[in-house]
């Protein structure tokens, strides 16, 4: 009887996706148990799901359901509650400063340690990590944490996608530069079959205040919508 190929524990460097790190280490990604240098080993549930052969992980954001879905192929691994752009219409982004989350097919282009990033009045609003997305023609859009956990599950950002900080830490250990991110407004048939039937949009957040300029103080911030 041929012995099974060994499993490897792979500690990911910051910003690398699991497949990239496996290839750099010369390992078969299907035989790798994932870990991260700034986290303990992932739970047994994650190891069981992610050590099996399969396609690369990707993220899909369903704005109407305030959900970020982690997929591997057609398998939904996990759903995270999120905050999206504060604009009440929830539409695709049309202009700088319109507080809408852009829709389309994007990817993570850089991962920043945003622990010490500050907004006006000294607020540290981004949580521990900022996963910057390539969203042309818009810039400054990303997936990050929050100092307003009560707004998760509603509209409330300048256009970015916010997660609970604990969820962001978990997600950051699984994805990295190059990970595909699809953002759409409505759930498709597959999403509806996987999302909880009781998941309904929460009440609308207040409309964002009027801005005298789209190039005021906000665009100077490293993660600002612009």
N, C-alpha and C positions, 0 to 999 in steps of 0.2 A: 504494500500500500504506500503510495507516494505521500510524504508528509506535506501538510499545508504550508504555503508560503508564509513567512513570518509577518506579523503586523509591526509597524514602526510608529513611534511617537514623534511627531514632527512639530517643533516649536517654531511658529511663524514669526518672521521679522515684521516690524511695523510696515504697513502699506502693501504687503504682498498677499495675493489671494492664495488659497490652499493649493490649487493646481500649479501655480507659478513656483511656489516654494518647494513642492514635491519635485518638479522638473529640475530646479536648481540643485537639489540634493541628490539627483539621480535615482529617485524612488518612483515606484509605480503608485500613482495617486489612489488607486483602489485598495492599496494595502497600508494606507496611512491613517493613524488615529490623530486627530487634530488637537493641538494645544496652542497656547499663545504665551509669549514671553512675559506679558504683564497680567496673566490670569492663571489660576490653577488649571489642572487638566479638566477638560470638558466632562459633563456628566455622562453616565453610562448610556442614557437615552441618545445623546448627541453622537457618542462614539459608535453606537449600533447603527444609527441612520447614515452617518457620513463616511464610515469606513467601508461600506458596501460599494461595489462598482456602480457608476452612474455618471450623469452629465454634470457639468459645472453648476454651481449655485447661481441664481439670479434673483433680483428683487423686482416685485411688481407692486405699484402703489395704486390703490383704488380710492379715489378722492371721495366719492359719495359714501363710501363705507368707512372712511377714516382708518384705513388699514394698509399696512405694509406687509406684503406676503413674501415669504422666503420659499422659493421653489428649487427643487432639483429635478430637472426634466419636468414631467407632469405631476410629480409628487409635491404636495404642499407640506413643507416641513414645519412651518410655524407662521402664525399671524401676529403682528404687533400693532397695537393701537397708536395712532399718530395725530398730530396737529398739522393742518395744511394752511395755505394762505388765508388771511383774514377777510378778503373781499367776499361779501355776502353771496355774490352770484356763483362762486365756485368754478368759474370758467377758466379756459386756457389763458395763459399770460399774454397780454397785448402791449404793455408799455412798462417802462422802468417805473418802479414805485407804485404799481397798481395793486400790490398785495395779493397777487394770484400766483398759484403754483403752476409752472409750465408743464405741458403734457407732451409726451413723445417718447422716443427711444433714446436713452442716454447711457452714460457709464460713469463709474467713479474714476476721476482723473487724479485725485490726490487725497491723502489722509493727513489731517493736521491734528496735533495736540492742542485743543482749544481750552484747556483747563483755566488758563489765565486771561483769555480774551475778555475784554470788558466793553460794555455799551455805555452810553451816557448815564450819569449818576452812579457809575461804578458797578453796574449790574453785570454779573457773569452769567450770560443768558444761553451759552452754547453747550454747556455740559462738558464732558471730558474729551469728546472727539468731534471733529467736523469732517464728514466725508464729502469732499467737494465734487460736484457733478459737472460734467461737460454738457451744457445745455444751450448751445448756440441758437439764436444770437444773444442770449442772456448770460450774464455772469454773476457770481456770488451766490449761486443756488447750491444747497447741500442738504445732507441728512445730519442732524445733530441732536444734542440733548436739550434740556430745558431747565429754567428756574421757575417755571409755571406749570407744575404737573397737573394742576386742576384744569388746564386748558386741553390736555390730551383728550382726543376724541371729539374735537371741535375745530372750527376755523379760528386762527389767531396769530399766524406768523406773517412775516413780510413776504413770504413766498417759499421759504424753505420747508422741509419736512422735519418735524420734531418728534422725538421719542422720549419715553422715560429714560433717565440716565442709565438705569440698570439694564434696560433692553438694548440701549446703544452699545454698552460695553460688550454684551453678548454678541451682538451683530457684528461689531468691529473685529471680533476674533474669528469670524467666519468668512468675511468678504474683504476685498481690498481693491487696489488699483486695477482697473479693467473690468470689474464686475458689472454686468449689464443691469440697468435700472429702467424699467418701463413705467411711465406714469400715464394713467388714463382717468377720465372722470367717472365712468360708470363701470360696474362689474359686468363681465361677460358671462356666458352660460357656465363655463367651467368654474369661475369664481363663485357664482351663486350656488352651485352644487356643493362647494366646500365651506363657504362662509356660513356662520350661524344664521338661521332664519330669523332669529330675534334681533339681529344686528340692523338697527335703523338709525338714520342720521340724527344726531342730537340737535338741540335748538341752535339757530344761527347765532354766531358771535356778532357783537356790535360792528357796524361799519368802521373802517379805519378813519382817523381824523384827516382832514384836508391838509395837504402839504403845499407850502409856498414854492417849493422847488424840488425837482427830482434829483438834484445834485447837492443836497444839504449835507448834514453831518453824517447821515447813515451810510452813504456809499464809501466813506473812508474806512469803514470797519472791514476786517479781513473776510468776514462771512456775510457781508451785506448784499441784499438784492440790488442788482444794477444792470 
